[in-house]
Amino acid sequence: MKEFIEQQIIEAAKKLLSEQANDLLGNSQFSIPVIEFGGNGSGYTVSPVITLSGCERTEKERIVRQDTYLMTITFSFQEQPESELHLYAYSGAVSRVFHDDPTLGGVADRAIITGKKYVSRKNQIAEEILSF
């Protein structure tokens, strides 16, 4: 059953990114590649990597048997003059969609962005999201 919940969390995150985040990016005044899973990374799309791992639980979470996960979403793309702009656009879109739907469509009790890491030399951004 645990693997099933983990898969649901990942699929819900993919849906938020490929639908709501792409809507936000499409309404931007800049041309930003859309988020697509299983894409070819042609420059017109970006395929983030989503990883999910177990997380240390508080005493209260252990008592009520609530699972806690750490989800990391990593965006990587080729070097372009607009790369830094794209890093911040994706970060903003992810922040907005997780703020607007913290339950991931009802899959989680609560998802909170706990950190962001920008690696501009490698054109990479990682969003850490704590999901309960």
Long-range contacts (C-beta under 8 A, 24 or more apart in sequence): 2-67, 5-67, 5-107, 6-52, 6-69, 8-107, 9-52, 9-69, 9-71, 9-104, 9-107, 9-108, 9-131, 10-50, 10-52, 10-71, 12-104, 12-105, 12-107, 12-108, 13-50, 13-71, 13-73, 13-104, 13-129, 14-50, 15-105, 16-97, 16-98, 16-101, 16-104, 16-105, 17-48, 17-73, 17-93, 17-94, 17-97, 20-96, 20-97, 20-100, 20-101, 21-90, 21-93, 21-94, 21-96, 21-97, 24-92, 24-93, 24-96, 24-97, 25-89, 25-90, 25-93, 28-89, 30-82, 30-85, 30-89, 32-85, 32-86, 32-89, 32-90, 33-77, 33-86, 35-90, 41-77, 41-78, 43-77, 43-78, 43-80, 46-75, 46-76, 46-77, 46-86, 46-90, 48-73, 48-74, 48-75, 48-90, 49-73, 49-74, 49-76, 50-74, 52-131, 55-130, 61-132, 66-109, 66-132, 67-132, 68-130, 68-131, 68-132, 69-130, 69-131, 69-132, 70-128, 70-129, 70-130, 70-131, 71-111, 71-128, 71-129, 71-130, 71-131, 72-126, 72-127, 72-128, 72-129, 73-126, 73-127, 73-129, 74-124, 74-125, 74-126, 74-127, 75-124, 75-125, 75-126, 76-122, 76-123, 76-124, 77-123, 78-123, 79-123, 83-120, 83-123, 84-120, 86-123, 87-118, 87-120, 87-123, 87-124, 87-125, 90-125, 91-116, 91-118, 91-125, 91-127, 94-127, 95-127, 98-129, 104-131, 108-132
